[in-house]
Amino acid sequence: MKLQNYACGKWQEGTGEGKALLNAINGELVAEASSAGLDFGEMLEYGRTKGKALRDMTFHERGRMLKALALHLLTKKEAYYALSAATGATRADSWIDIEGGIGNLFANASLRRQFPDLPFYVDGETVPSSKNGNFIGHHIMVPKKGVAVHINAFNFPIWGMLEKVAVNWMAGMPAVVKPATVTSFLTELVVKDIIESGILPEGSLQLICGSANGILDYVDSQDVVTFTGSASTGQMLKSHPNIVGKSVPFNMEADSLNSSALGLDVKPGMPEFDLFVKEIRKEITAKAGQRCTCIRRAFVPADLLEDVQLALAAQLQKTSIGDPSVEGVRMGSLAGYSQRDEVRERVLELASEQEIVYGDLDQVTVVGADSKKGAFISPIVMLNNDPHNKTKVHSVEAFGPVTSLMPYTDTADLIDLVNMGQGSLCASIATADDDVATEFVMGTASHHGRILVLNERSAQESTGHGSPLATLVHGGPGRAGGGEEMGGKRGVMHYMQRTAIQGSPTTLTKITKVFQPGSEQPESDKHVFQKHFEELEVGDTVFTHKRTITEGDIVNFANVSWDHFYAHTDVTSLDGTIFEERVAHGYFILSAAAGLFVDPGKGPVLLNYGLEDCRFTKPVYAGATIGVRFTVKEKIDQEKRDEEDIAKGIVKFYVDVYDETGETVAVATILTMVKKLDQS
């Protein structure tokens, strides 16, 4: 069977003889892959052109699209598990790849609540740029008008794709995915289901099974290229003349020499000791150690080195290796023979400076399979007794079930050794002492994209050393590539262009669809609390009646709230303060403002559920008269949870409280839930 590429809206087999892709467990042919005959330039132009449909969708529409796709793929997952075994993965390994990848779709779908129901995003706060407030600045972020080109590694053929495309789709950008050829048969199966679902706009996803050599010749400044794999390959791609010449954004997530440490405070018998050993065992056996976050360097207080070595060996001895379909097998094979050969070469290179204390490069006992026919390798534990001078361990990575144990003297020494990895995706420390944790984090954060502190308190819920989360940054400095993936809302912005816009507040209100202070405020024809969601316009304003604040108001609020702060209650204590006399509570001013702007009659407003950006900008004394300019600031649509749910949206109102001089004394944004006219 020859794999198909999905290019320019149709499935195409590559011409000529394809590369044979073998079952990593038994060596049998799974498929052939070829991309010969594909026009990469045409594919990118197709994506840019068809991508308009995705760019024109709002964040909420894109989020609902991702959720629908995630739900659809979950119904297909058993087929993915069945084929994933051919990559050498156990069911547990495949869970990370399959359901972890689908989980990324769900996580990014939920981000829609952090974005407006618009195709673009208004970033940050208004920047006043003139004395009288008639000229302001702001930032907006719009989808790039290009294609995200994802060049992925072999170890996670599903997760590696979905964790990236979920983010660029949420941003409104289409993608071309180039999985590593050796496991591309699994990626192809998932892409077929995605395309057949019809959930995505055409052009949102294209697939290259086989070589993508030459594709970087066609990228331009509106495209984004991401790469996951070896540091050397990534650096070569990053320096491509077209990438450099056109300033094409390039995000690199490279394999790195991640580390884990046992804190100085930990002794055998403590939960943290067992957690440390368990985490190393898990990391080098899950996916047969083929994870970019795998623990390659394990640092142990010098006097506990033998204890850790024996405990780890005992754990590994219990790990059954073989055919993932056999009950009880906990570790499968590497993804292919070339991967096995490369791991052996790297281990031999490391062995020139350090000793193998567990495992055998030449033989491994397997269950339900032939170790000679499959890409099997034994877990390998090495011991480096002088990591400051025997330094290959800090620069050579064996991308398989391999780790090295090393001693350290104190936390300062540990920090120096960990940072010798020249930049890593992640590090972890097992410690019950928060002072040790603090020193370690502060000393190593500059060299890492993520740090896990593991102890008994967090162990039950911790995702572990090797598990990046969709809502947190995945990446690292230096050798790790200097890039960022995922990262929640932050990750989405990598596929968007941030642009500074300048003009009058009224003009920027029109552009951003968000009320800008100083903008024109047309008076609403009726109270805004009597308007349904669809009837409200950004800028609609109610100018309230006024109220004079009295001494009795201040005293009564102090008694009701129990807030007897001296500035509100004791005029004899005001010397040396900014206050001239007894000052009204800020929260009373806000409450009084609510009494002015709230329309008491029943209407479309269902509830008030929040307050944002509240500021008290000028003291209010007894005798001051306040009024409110109450303005529709922003509208956010909401989807119905079910057929019985009320159709509604979120409306943010800008509350500007001013005194008899016209000066603002308090500002806030209130969040209300407003019923729609159309309940369908």
C-alpha positions in Angstrom: 0.0 0.0 0.0 1.3 3.4 -0.9 0.4 6.3 1.4 -1.4 9.3 -0.1 -0.6 12.9 0.2 -3.4 15.5 0.5 -2.5 18.4 -1.7 -4.5 21.2 -3.2 -7.8 19.7 -2.1 -7.3 16.1 -3.4 -5.5 12.9 -2.4 -2.5 12.1 -4.5 0.0 9.2 -4.5 3.6 10.2 -5.0 5.1 9.0 -8.3 7.8 6.4 -8.6 9.0 3.9 -6.0 8.2 4.9 -2.4 10.2 4.4 0.8 9.3 1.2 2.6 7.9 1.8 6.1 8.2 -1.3 8.3 6.4 -2.5 11.4 8.8 -1.7 14.2 7.8 -4.9 16.1 8.1 -7.6 13.4 9.8 -5.9 10.5 6.8 -6.5 8.1 5.9 -3.9 5.4 3.2 -1.5 6.5 3.2 1.0 3.6 5.3 2.9 1.1 5.7 6.7 1.2 6.5 9.1 -1.6 5.9 12.8 -2.2 7.5 12.8 -5.7 5.4 14.8 -8.1 4.0 17.2 -5.6 4.3 20.9 -6.4 5.1 22.5 -3.0 4.8 26.0 -4.4 1.3 25.3 -5.6 0.4 23.7 -2.3 1.5 26.8 -0.3 -0.3 29.2 -2.7 -3.5 27.0 -2.5 -3.3 27.2 1.3 -2.9 31.0 1.3 -5.8 31.5 -1.1 -8.2 29.0 0.5 -7.1 30.1 3.9 -9.3 33.2 3.7 -12.3 31.1 4.8 -10.4 30.2 8.1 -9.2 33.8 8.6 -12.7 35.2 8.2 -14.1 32.9 10.9 -14.3 34.4 14.4 -12.3 32.9 17.3 -15.5 31.4 18.7 -16.3 29.8 15.4 -12.8 28.4 15.2 -13.0 27.1 18.8 -16.3 25.3 18.1 -14.7 23.8 15.0 -11.9 22.4 17.0 -14.2 21.0 19.6 -16.3 19.3 16.9 -13.2 17.8 15.4 -11.9 16.5 18.7 -15.2 14.8 19.4 -15.2 13.3 15.9 -11.7 11.9 16.2 -12.5 10.4 19.6 -15.0 8.1 17.8 -12.2 6.9 15.6 -9.5 6.4 18.2 -9.5 2.6 18.3 -8.3 2.4 14.7 -5.5 4.7 15.7 -4.5 2.5 18.6 -4.4 -0.5 16.4 -2.1 1.1 13.8 0.0 2.8 16.5 1.3 -0.6 17.6 3.2 -0.8 14.4 5.3 2.2 15.6 6.5 0.1 18.5 4.2 1.9 21.0 2.3 0.2 23.9 -1.3 1.2 24.6 -0.1 3.6 27.3 2.4 5.1 24.8 -0.3 5.5 22.2 -2.6 7.1 24.7 -0.1 10.0 25.0 0.0 10.3 21.2 -3.6 9.8 20.4 -5.7 11.1 23.2 -3.1 13.6 24.2 -3.2 15.0 20.7 -7.0 15.1 20.7 -6.8 16.7 24.1 -4.9 19.6 22.5 -7.8 20.2 20.2 -10.1 20.4 23.2 -7.7 22.7 25.2 -7.4 25.1 22.3 -11.1 25.0 21.6 -11.7 26.2 25.2 -9.4 29.2 24.5 -12.3 30.8 22.5 -13.6 32.2 25.8 -10.5 34.3 26.2 -10.9 35.8 22.7 -13.7 38.0 21.2 -16.3 36.7 18.8 -14.3 38.4 16.1 -11.6 37.3 13.5 -9.0 39.5 15.3 -7.9 40.3 18.8 -7.4 43.6 20.6 -4.2 43.2 22.6 -3.5 45.0 25.8 -4.7 48.4 27.0 -5.2 51.7 25.3 -2.1 53.9 25.1 -2.8 57.6 25.6 -0.7 59.5 23.2 -1.8 63.2 23.5 -2.5 65.8 26.1 -6.2 66.1 25.5 -6.9 62.5 24.7 -7.8 62.9 21.1 -5.0 60.8 19.8 -4.4 57.3 21.2 -2.7 54.0 20.3 -3.6 50.4 20.7 -2.5 47.0 19.4 -4.5 44.5 17.3 -3.6 41.0 16.2 -4.8 39.6 12.9 -4.2 36.2 11.3 -1.2 36.1 9.1 -2.2 35.6 5.4 0.1 32.6 4.9 0.4 28.9 5.7 1.9 27.2 8.8 4.4 24.6 7.6 4.9 22.0 10.3 7.9 19.7 10.0 7.4 17.1 12.7 9.4 14.3 14.4 8.8 10.6 14.3 8.1 9.9 17.9 4.5 11.4 18.1 2.9 11.1 14.7 -0.5 12.2 16.0 0.2 14.5 18.9 3.0 16.1 17.0 0.5 17.2 14.3 -2.5 18.0 16.5 -0.7 20.1 19.1 0.5 22.4 16.3 -2.4 22.6 14.0 -4.9 23.2 16.9 -3.0 26.4 17.6 -2.6 27.8 14.1 -6.3 26.9 13.3 -7.4 28.8 16.4 -5.4 31.8 15.1 -7.1 31.5 11.7 -4.1 30.1 9.7 -4.1 26.9 7.5 -1.4 24.3 7.7 0.8 22.0 5.6 1.9 19.1 7.8 5.1 17.1 7.0 5.3 14.2 9.5 8.5 12.2 9.8 8.3 9.5 7.0 9.0 6.5 9.2 5.7 6.8 11.1 3.7 8.9 8.6 1.3 6.0 8.0 -0.3 6.8 11.3 -0.6 10.6 10.6 -2.1 9.8 7.2 -4.9 7.7 8.8 -5.8 10.6 11.1 -5.7 13.2 8.3 -8.0 11.1 6.2 -10.6 11.1 9.0 -10.1 14.9 9.4 -10.7 15.6 5.7 -13.6 13.2 5.5 -15.3 14.8 8.4 -15.9 18.0 6.4 -15.5 20.0 9.7 -12.6 22.2 8.5 -12.9 24.7 5.6 -11.1 23.4 2.5 -7.5 24.4 2.4 -7.1 24.3 6.2 -4.9 21.2 6.1 -2.6 19.6 3.6 -0.3 16.5 4.1 3.0 15.5 2.8 4.0 11.8 3.3 7.6 11.5 2.2 10.3 14.0 1.6 9.5 17.7 1.7 13.0 18.8 0.5 12.6 22.1 -1.3 9.4 23.3 0.4 11.3 26.1 2.1 12.2 27.5 -1.3 8.5 28.6 -1.6 7.7 30.1 1.9 7.3 33.8 2.2 7.0 36.4 5.0 3.4 35.6 5.8 4.1 31.9 6.4 5.3 30.3 9.6 7.6 27.3 9.7 7.8 25.1 12.7 10.3 22.2 13.3 10.5 19.5 15.8 13.5 17.1 15.8 17.3 17.1 16.1 19.1 20.4 16.9 21.5 19.9 14.0 18.7 19.5 11.4 16.7 22.4 12.9 19.7 24.7 12.7 20.3 23.8 9.1 16.6 24.5 8.2 16.6 27.7 10.2 19.5 29.1 8.2 17.8 28.4 4.8 18.4 31.5 2.6 14.7 32.0 2.1 13.9 31.8 5.8 16.6 34.4 6.5 16.0 36.6 3.5 12.3 36.9 3.9 12.3 36.9 7.7 10.0 33.9 7.8 9.1 33.1 11.5 10.7 29.8 12.4 9.8 28.0 15.6 12.2 25.3 16.6 11.7 22.7 19.3 14.8 20.5 19.4 15.7 17.4 21.3 17.5 18.4 24.5 19.4 17.0 27.3 16.7 17.3 30.0 17.6 16.6 33.6 16.1 15.6 36.8 17.6 16.0 40.3 17.1 14.5 43.7 17.1 17.3 46.3 19.8 17.4 49.0 17.1 17.0 51.7 15.8 13.7 50.4 16.8 10.4 51.9 15.9 6.7 51.0 12.5 5.9 52.4 11.1 9.4 51.8 8.3 9.6 49.3 10.4 12.0 47.2 13.1 9.4 46.8 10.6 6.9 45.4 9.0 9.5 43.2 12.4 10.4 41.7 13.3 6.8 40.8 9.8 6.2 39.5 10.0 9.3 37.3 13.3 8.2 35.7 12.0 4.7 35.1 8.8 6.0 33.5 10.6 8.5 31.3 13.1 6.1 29.8 10.5 3.3 29.2 7.5 5.4 27.9 7.7 5.4 24.1 11.0 3.5 24.6 12.6 6.8 25.7 11.7 8.5 22.4 10.4 11.7 23.9 11.9 15.1 23.5 11.4 15.7 27.2 12.9 12.4 28.4 15.3 12.5 31.4 18.8 12.2 29.8 20.7 13.4 32.9 19.8 12.4 36.5 21.7 14.2 39.3 21.9 12.7 42.7 23.7 13.8 46.0 27.0 12.0 45.9 26.4 9.9 49.0 23.1 8.5 47.5 24.4 7.5 44.1 24.5 3.8 44.8 21.1 3.8 46.5 19.5 5.4 43.4 21.3 3.1 41.0 20.1 0.0 42.8 16.5 1.3 43.2 16.4 2.2 39.5 17.8 -1.2 38.4 15.1 -2.9 40.5 12.4 -0.9 38.9 13.7 -1.5 35.4 14.0 -5.2 36.1 10.2 -5.3 36.5 9.6 -3.7 33.1 8.5 -6.3 30.5 9.7 -5.5 26.9 8.1 -6.8 23.7 5.1 -6.9 21.5 2.6 -4.2 22.8 -0.3 -6.5 22.0 0.8 -9.0 24.7 -0.7 -8.5 28.1 1.8 -7.2 30.6 4.3 -5.6 28.1 5.2 -2.2 29.4 7.8 -1.1 26.8 7.8 -1.6 23.1 10.4 -1.0 20.5 12.0 2.0 18.9 10.1 3.5 15.9 12.5 1.9 13.4 15.8 0.3 12.7 17.6 3.5 11.8 16.5 4.9 15.2 17.9 1.8 16.9 21.2 2.1 15.1 21.5 5.8 16.0 20.8 5.1 19.7 23.5 2.5 19.7 26.0 4.8 18.2 25.3 7.6 20.7 25.5 5.2 23.6 28.9 4.0 22.4 30.0 7.6 22.1 28.9 8.3 25.7 30.5 5.0 26.9 33.9 6.4 26.0 33.6 8.5 29.2 31.2 6.7 31.4 30.1 3.2 32.4 27.0 1.2 31.5 25.6 0.0 34.8 22.3 -1.4 33.6 21.3 -2.9 30.3 23.1 -4.4 27.3 23.4 -2.9 23.8 23.7 -6.2 22.1 20.9 -8.2 23.6 17.4 -7.7 25.1 14.9 -10.2 26.3 11.5 -9.6 24.7 8.0 -11.1 25.1 5.9 -12.1 22.1 8.4 -11.0 19.5 11.7 -11.6 17.9 14.3 -9.1 19.2 16.3 -9.5 15.9 13.3 -8.7 13.7 12.0 -5.7 15.8 13.7 -2.4 16.6 14.1 -3.4 20.2 16.8 -2.2 22.6 17.3 -2.6 26.3 17.0 0.3 28.7 20.4 1.6 29.4 21.6 3.3 32.6 25.0 4.9 32.6 27.1 6.2 35.5 29.3 9.3 35.1 31.4 9.8 38.2 33.0 13.2 37.1 30.4 15.2 35.2 32.4 18.4 35.4 35.2 16.9 33.4 33.6 14.0 31.5 31.3 16.3 29.6 30.0 14.4 26.6 26.9 13.7 28.7 26.1 17.4 28.4 26.3 17.5 24.6 25.5 14.0 23.2 21.9 12.6 23.3 21.0 9.0 22.8 17.3 9.4 21.7 16.0 6.2 23.3 15.7 4.4 26.7 18.9 5.9 27.9 19.8 8.0 31.0 23.0 8.9 32.9 23.4 9.1 36.7 25.7 11.7 38.1 26.8 13.0 41.5 26.6 16.5 42.8 27.8 18.1 46.1 25.4 21.0 46.9 22.6 22.9 45.2 25.0 25.5 43.7 27.0 22.6 42.1 23.7 21.0 40.9 22.7 24.2 39.2 26.0 24.5 37.4 25.8 20.9 36.1 22.1 21.1 35.0 22.9 24.3 33.1 25.8 22.6 31.3 23.1 21.1 29.1 23.2 24.3 27.1 19.4 24.9 27.2 16.7 22.3 27.7 13.0 21.8 27.3 12.5 20.8 30.9 14.1 20.0 34.2 12.6 18.6 37.4 13.6 18.3 41.0 12.2 15.9 43.7 12.4 17.7 47.0 10.3 18.2 50.2 12.2 21.4 51.0 10.7 24.5 49.3 13.9 26.5 50.0 15.8 23.9 47.9 13.1 24.1 45.2 13.3 27.9 45.1 17.1 27.9 44.8 17.0 25.3 42.1 14.3 27.1 40.1 15.9 30.5 40.3 19.3 29.1 39.3 18.1 27.0 36.3 15.1 28.9 34.9 17.3 30.9 32.5 18.3 27.6 30.8 14.9 25.9 30.6 11.4 26.2 29.1 9.7 24.3 31.9 10.6 23.2 35.5 8.7 20.7 37.6 9.0 20.6 41.4 7.9 17.1 42.5 7.0 16.2 46.1 4.5 14.2 48.1 2.0 17.2 48.1 1.7 17.3 44.3 2.5 13.7 43.3 -1.1 12.4 43.1 -2.1 15.1 40.5 1.2 15.9 38.9 1.4 15.2 35.1 5.1 14.3 35.5 8.4 15.4 34.2 7.8 14.6 30.6 4.3 16.0 30.0 4.0 19.5 28.5 0.5 21.0 28.8 -1.4 22.6 26.0 -2.0 25.7 28.1 1.6 26.2 29.0 4.7 27.0 26.9 6.5 24.0 25.4 10.0 24.9 24.3 13.3 26.0 25.7 16.4 28.2 25.0 19.7 27.3 23.5 20.1 23.7 22.4 16.4 23.2 22.8 15.8 25.6 19.9 14.7 28.8 21.4 11.1 28.4 20.3 7.7 28.1 21.9 4.8 25.7 21.1 1.4 25.5 22.6 1.3 28.0 25.5 -2.5 28.6 25.5 -3.5 32.1 24.3 0.2 33.0 24.0 0.8 30.2 21.5 -2.1 31.3 19.3 -0.5 34.7 18.9 2.6 33.2 17.2 0.4 32.8 14.1 -0.9 36.4 14.2 0.6 39.8 13.3 0.6 42.3 16.1 0.0 45.8 14.7 0.0 49.2 16.4 -2.9 51.3 15.4 -3.1 55.0 16.1 -5.9 57.6 15.7 -8.8 59.2 17.5 -10.6 57.3 20.2 -13.8 57.3 18.1 -12.0 55.9 15.0 -10.2 53.2 17.1 -13.5 52.2 18.7 -14.9 51.6 15.2 -11.9 49.6 14.1 -11.5 47.5 17.3 -15.2 47.0 18.1 -14.2 47.9 21.7 -15.1 51.2 23.3 -12.0 53.4 23.8 -12.1 56.0 26.6 -12.5 59.4 25.0 -14.6 58.1 22.1 -17.9 59.6 21.2 -20.7 58.3 23.4 -24.0 58.6 21.6 -26.9 58.6 24.1 -29.0 55.4 23.9 -32.6 55.9 22.8 -33.6 53.8 25.8 -31.8 52.4 28.8 -29.2 49.9 27.8 -30.5 47.4 30.4 -33.8 47.3 28.4 -32.0 46.3 25.1 -31.4 42.7 24.0 -27.9 41.6 23.0 -28.5 42.1 19.3 -29.8 45.6 19.8 -26.8 46.9 21.8 -24.1 48.8 19.9 -20.6 49.4 21.2 -20.6 53.1 22.3 -24.3 53.2 23.4 -24.3 55.3 26.5 -26.6 56.2 29.4 -26.0 59.5 31.2 -27.4 59.0 34.7 -28.9 61.3 37.2 -26.6 62.7 39.8 -26.2 62.1 43.6 -24.6 64.2 46.3 -22.4 62.3 48.8 -23.1 63.0 52.5 -21.2 62.4 55.7 -24.1 60.0 56.6 -23.4 58.0 53.5 -19.7 57.5 54.5 -20.6 56.6 58.2 -23.4 54.3 57.2 -21.3 52.4 54.6 -18.6 52.0 57.2 -21.1 50.4 59.6 -22.7 48.2 56.9 -19.4 47.0 55.4 -17.4 47.0 58.7 -14.7 48.8 56.8 -13.5 51.3 59.4 -10.2 52.2 57.8 -9.0 55.4 59.4 -9.3 57.6 56.3 -13.1 56.9 56.2 -13.8 57.3 60.0 -11.1 59.2 61.9 -10.5 62.8 60.7 -7.9 63.3 63.4 -5.6 60.8 61.7 -5.3 62.5 58.3 -2.2 64.6 59.0 0.6 63.5 56.6 -1.8 61.7 54.2 -3.1 62.7 50.8 -6.6 63.2 52.2 -8.0 66.6 53.2 -11.0 65.3 55.1 -12.9 62.1 55.7 -13.0 60.3 52.3 -15.8 58.1 50.9 -15.0 54.4 50.5 -14.1 53.6 46.9 -16.5 50.7 47.0 -19.3 52.9 48.3 -18.7 55.2 45.3 -19.0 52.2 43.0 -22.1 51.0 44.8 -23.6 54.5 44.5 -22.7 54.5 40.9 -24.6 51.2 40.5 -27.6 52.8 42.1 -27.5 55.4 39.4 -26.8 53.3 36.3 -29.0 50.2 37.1 -32.4 50.2 35.5 -34.6 48.4 38.1 -37.2 47.1 35.7 -37.2 43.5 34.5 -35.5 43.3 31.1 -33.0 41.3 29.0 -30.2 41.6 31.5 -30.1 38.2 33.2 -27.3 38.9 35.8 -24.2 40.8 36.6 -21.3 38.3 37.2 -18.1 40.2 37.4 -16.0 43.3 37.6 -12.8 44.2 35.8 -10.2 47.0 35.8 -11.7 48.9 38.8 -9.8 52.0 39.7 -10.5 54.9 42.2 -8.7 57.8 40.6 -9.7 60.8 42.8 -10.8 61.2 46.4 -14.5 61.8 46.9 -15.5 63.9 50.0 -18.9 64.7 51.5 -20.6 67.3 49.5 -19.3 66.0 46.1 -21.9 65.2 43.5 -21.3 62.2 41.2 -22.8 61.0 38.0 -22.1 58.1 35.7 -21.4 57.7 32.0 -22.4 54.1 31.4 -21.3 52.8 28.0 -21.4 49.5 26.1 -17.7 48.6 25.9 -17.7 45.2 24.2 -20.0 42.4 23.1 -19.1 38.7 23.3 -21.4 36.1 21.8 -22.0 32.8 23.6 -23.1 29.5 22.3 -26.0 27.6 23.8 -25.0 24.7 26.0 -28.0 22.7 24.9 -31.5 23.2 23.4 -33.0 24.2 26.8 -30.4 26.9 27.4 -31.2 30.6 27.0 -29.6 32.3 24.0 -27.5 35.0 25.4 -24.2 37.0 25.2 -21.8 38.7 27.4 -21.8 42.5 27.4 -19.1 44.5 29.1 -20.1 48.0 30.2 -17.6 50.8 30.9 -18.5 52.7 34.1 -17.1 56.2 34.2 -18.0 57.9 37.5 -17.3 61.7 37.5 -17.8 64.5 40.0 -19.3 68.0 39.7 -16.0 69.3 38.1 -16.4 66.7 35.3 -13.3 64.8 36.5 -13.4 61.0 36.6 -13.3 59.7 40.2 -13.6 56.0 39.5 -13.7 53.7 36.5 -14.6 50.0 36.1 -15.9 47.4 33.7 -18.9 45.3 34.7 -19.7 42.0 33.0 -23.4 41.3 32.4 -25.2 38.4 30.8 -27.8 39.6 28.3 -30.6 37.7 26.7 -31.0 37.6 22.9 -34.1 38.4 21.0 -33.6 35.4 18.8 -33.9 32.3 21.0 -33.4 29.8 18.2 
